[in-house]
Amino acid sequence: MYARVTEINIKPDRVEEGIELYRKSVVPAAKTQKGFICIYLLTDRPTGNGMAISFWKTEKDCLANEHNRYYQEQLAKFLDFFSSPPIRDGYEVTVKA
């Protein structure tokens, strides 16, 4: 299993709106991607700091949806929400309990 972690900083006055957009738009779009397992959004509401974490069957599946522009399309939905550029990382899931 592979995880993509995107660190985000949302303008504090846009946090609730951003959470709702994530729930209604990003989650359904993620579910259509090959190899998708699940997705989480972690949010510190007062500061707007957070992490979006998605899990994929393989690293190939995770990277494929970056090549087909899915990932970039999702980020683009939030351009007006970000207070700083998002930071993307990928990890192999080595322990699952």
KEKE-3310 file (N, C-alpha, C; in steps of 0.2 Angstrom, whole numbers, plus 5000, padded with zeros to 4 digits):
npx = (5004:5002:5004:4999:5003:4998:5002:4994:4989:4976:4967:4961:4948:4942:4941:4930:4922:4932:4933:4920:4920:4930:4924:4913:4918:4931:4932:4922:4928:4941:4937:4934:4946:4959:4965:4962:4960:4957:4953:4958:4955:4964:4962:4967:4956:4957:4969:4970:4979:4983:4982:4980:4977:4979:4976:4983:4983:4995:5011:5012:4999:4996:5005:5000:4988:4993:5000:4989:4983:4973:4976:4982:4971:4962:4969:4969:4956:4956:4964:4961:4959:4971:4984:4997:5008:5004:5012:5018:5020:5026:5023:5028:5017:5021:5018:5003:4989)
npy = (4994:5011:5029:5045:5061:5077:5092:5105:5123:5132:5147:5154:5159:5152:5139:5130:5131:5125:5112:5107:5108:5098:5087:5085:5086:5082:5069:5060:5061:5055:5042:5036:5033:5022:5009:5016:5017:5023:5039:5053:5069:5079:5092:5107:5118:5131:5137:5133:5124:5108:5091:5081:5065:5051:5034:5021:5006:5003:5010:5013:5015:5027:5036:5036:5043:5056:5058:5057:5069:5070:5072:5085:5092:5091:5099:5111:5116:5122:5133:5146:5145:5142:5147:5146:5137:5120:5105:5091:5073:5056:5040:5023:5012:5004:4998:4992:4992)
npz = (5000:4997:5002:4999:5005:5007:5013:5019:5020:5024:5021:5036:5037:5027:5030:5034:5022:5013:5019:5016:5002:4999:5004:4996:4983:4981:4987:4981:4968:4970:4973:4960:4955:4949:4959:4971:4989:5002:5009:5019:5027:5037:5049:5057:5063:5069:5064:5051:5046:5039:5033:5019:5016:5006:5002:4992:4982:4976:4973:4960:4956:4963:4958:4945:4944:4946:4934:4925:4928:4938:4951:4951:4946:4957:4967:4961:4963:4975:4974:4978:4991:4998:5009:5008:4997:4993:5000:4994:4997:4996:5003:5007:5014:5028:5040:5046:5056)
capx = (5000:5006:5001:5001:5002:4998:5002:4990:4988:4970:4965:4957:4941:4939:4942:4924:4921:4936:4931:4914:4922:4934:4919:4908:4921:4938:4931:4919:4933:4946:4934:4934:4953:4961:4969:4960:4958:4953:4956:4957:4957:4965:4962:4967:4952:4959:4975:4969:4984:4980:4985:4976:4981:4975:4979:4982:4985:5002:5014:5010:4992:4996:5008:4996:4983:4996:5001:4983:4981:4968:4979:4982:4964:4960:4973:4966:4949:4958:4969:4959:4959:4978:4988:5004:5008:5004:5018:5016:5025:5023:5026:5026:5014:5025:5014:4995:4986)
capy = (5000:5018:5034:5052:5065:5083:5097:5111:5128:5135:5153:5152:5161:5148:5132:5127:5130:5120:5105:5105:5106:5092:5081:5085:5085:5077:5062:5057:5060:5050:5035:5034:5032:5015:5008:5020:5013:5028:5046:5057:5076:5081:5099:5111:5123:5138:5139:5132:5119:5102:5086:5077:5058:5046:5028:5017:4999:5002:5016:5014:5018:5033:5040:5036:5048:5062:5058:5058:5075:5070:5076:5093:5095:5092:5105:5117:5118:5125:5138:5153:5144:5141:5153:5145:5132:5113:5101:5084:5068:5049:5035:5016:5010:4998:4994:4993:4988)
capz = (5000:4996:5004:4997:5010:5005:5018:5016:5024:5021:5025:5042:5036:5022:5032:5033:5015:5011:5021:5012:4995:4999:5005:4991:4976:4981:4989:4975:4962:4972:4972:4953:4953:4950:4965:4977:4995:5006:5009:5025:5028:5044:5049:5063:5061:5070:5060:5043:5044:5038:5029:5015:5015:5002:5001:4986:4982:4974:4971:4952:4956:4966:4953:4938:4945:4945:4927:4922:4930:4943:4957:4949:4946:4964:4970:4957:4966:4981:4974:4981:4998:5001:5011:5005:4992:4997:5000:4992:4998:4996:5007:5007:5021:5031:5046:5046:5062)
cpx = (5005:5001:5003:4999:5003:4997:4999:4989:4982:4969:4960:4950:4938:4939:4935:4922:4925:4935:4925:4916:4926:4929:4915:4911:4927:4936:4928:4924:4938:4943:4933:4941:4955:4966:4967:4958:4954:4957:4954:4959:4958:4966:4962:4963:4954:4964:4974:4975:4981:4984:4979:4980:4976:4980:4978:4985:4992:5005:5012:5004:4992:4999:5004:4991:4987:4998:4995:4979:4975:4970:4979:4976:4961:4963:4970:4960:4950:4963:4968:4959:4966:4981:4995:5003:5008:5010:5016:5022:5022:5027:5024:5023:5018:5022:5007:4993:4979)
cpy = (5006:5023:5041:5057:5072:5088:5103:5117:5132:5142:5152:5154:5157:5140:5128:5126:5125:5113:5103:5104:5100:5086:5080:5084:5081:5070:5058:5056:5055:5043:5032:5032:5025:5014:5012:5015:5018:5035:5049:5064:5077:5089:5102:5118:5130:5141:5138:5126:5112:5097:5082:5070:5053:5040:5024:5010:4999:5009:5018:5018:5025:5038:5041:5042:5055:5063:5059:5065:5076:5074:5083:5096:5096:5098:5111:5120:5122:5131:5145:5152:5144:5148:5152:5138:5125:5110:5094:5079:5061:5045:5028:5015:5004:4995:4997:4989:4989)
cpz = (5000:4999:5001:5002:5007:5011:5015:5022:5021:5025:5030:5040:5030:5024:5031:5026:5011:5012:5017:5005:4995:5000:4999:4984:4976:4982:4984:4969:4964:4971:4965:4951:4954:4956:4971:4983:4999:5006:5016:5024:5035:5045:5056:5061:5062:5066:5053:5041:5043:5034:5025:5014:5012:5002:4995:4986:4981:4973:4964:4952:4958:4961:4946:4939:4945:4938:4923:4924:4935:4949:4956:4949:4952:4967:4967:4960:4972:4980:4977:4989:5001:5003:5010:5001:4996:4995:4999:4994:4997:5000:5006:5014:5023:5037:5045:5052:5062)
residu = (MET:TYR:ALA:ARG:VAL:THR:GLU:ILE:ASN:ILE:LYS:PRO:ASP:ARG:VAL:GLU:GLU:GLY:ILE:GLU:LEU:TYR:ARG:LYS:SER:VAL:VAL:PRO:ALA:ALA:LYS:THR:GLN:LYS:GLY:PHE:ILE:CYS:ILE:TYR:LEU:LEU:THR:ASP:ARG:PRO:THR:GLY:ASN:GLY:MET:ALA:ILE:SER:PHE:TRP:LYS:THR:GLU:LYS:ASP:CYS:LEU:ALA:ASN:GLU:HIS:ASN:ARG:TYR:TYR:GLN:GLU:GLN:LEU:ALA:LYS:PHE:LEU:ASP:PHE:PHE:SER:SER:PRO:PRO:ILE:ARG:ASP:GLY:TYR:GLU:VAL:THR:VAL:LYS:ALA)
# end
